[in-house]
Amino acid sequence: MVALLRSCRRLIPHLSACAAAVSAAPSSSSSCVSRARPISRSLRLLPVVLAMAGYSSGSGAEGTRLLFRQLFEKESATYTYLLADVGDPEKPAVLIDPVDRTVDRDLNLIKELGLKLVYAMNTHVHADHVTGTGLIKTKLPGVKSVIAKASKAKGDHFIEHGDKLYFGNLFLEVRSTPGHTAGCVTYVTGDGDDQPSPRMAFTGDALLIRACGRTDFQGGSSDELYESIFTLPKDTLLYPGHDYKGFTVSTVEEEVAYNARLTKDKETFKTIMDNLNLAYPKMIDVAVPANLLCGIQDDPPPSKV
């Protein structure tokens, strides 16, 4: 994971122009900001403005292909992400990390927007909530559940590092990012002129805003988390699986500068992770067995439709 923060060397040229528009002031440089150099207020505001705007992708006719929504489940502080290619006549969509308690809300939104859900996807086997993928499949036959092969969980489509998942003309790349659990993956929007720009990474619990997921259960490893490698431009928008302080989005550039754990050397990082002294997850004994079975429970939450 530290390799993510250290190996990013490219900055999409129009980032400075976007930042300037946000701050109503000229941008001084389009080069990468170094680790020790403070990030300007306009750069910090850019992801927030993009999130509030609902996101725009590409240029020209491709500029309105991606529909994006960030949804929240307050009990477990979980983010669910809805992406759709609205440039395709069928408006195919994917839902990342759905929660059983908010399945009806999510499906109602999908219906209102006229989307066709193709994939219900998990970044890993969650320990703090029950995934909504199993429940979604009972309500929308034909939807495929997606999870990493390394997770050893039940699903319809098993993914590995380097795989691509298409919804219309848009796609998500799979990046293996183990360490929080053995089967963690990050989903990254595609690289290309007809794909969202700047790119977006849905990191699950591997990389959180200014932090990272714990590594003390489910095959977790601070060594693996530290060494999880994938290369992204520094303006890539990072969308975590959870946030407990009200943050919604970050960037690779911000985490390079400010992540209190993943900017340390490896031994310091391991010491930090070994001394978090976190409480035993209150949902783990229910969530993990259910999530290994695609979220199937004996007593699922009642429907609100």
Secondary structure, 3 states (H helix, E strand, C coil): CHHHHHHCCCCCCCHHHHHHHHHCCCCCCCCCCCCCCCCCHHHHHHHHHHHHHCCCCCCHHHHHCEEEEEEEECCCCEEEEEEEECCCCCCEEEEECCEHHHHHHHHHHHHHCCCEEEEEECCCCCCCCCECHHHHHHHCCCCEEEEEHHHCCCCCEEECCCCEEEECCEEEEEEECCCCCCCCEEEEECCCCCCCCCCEEEEECCEECCEECCCCCCCCCHHHHHHCCCCCCCCCEEEECECCCCCCCEEHHHHHHHCCCCCCCHHHHHHHHHCCCCCCCCCHHHHHHHHCCCCCCCCCCCCCC
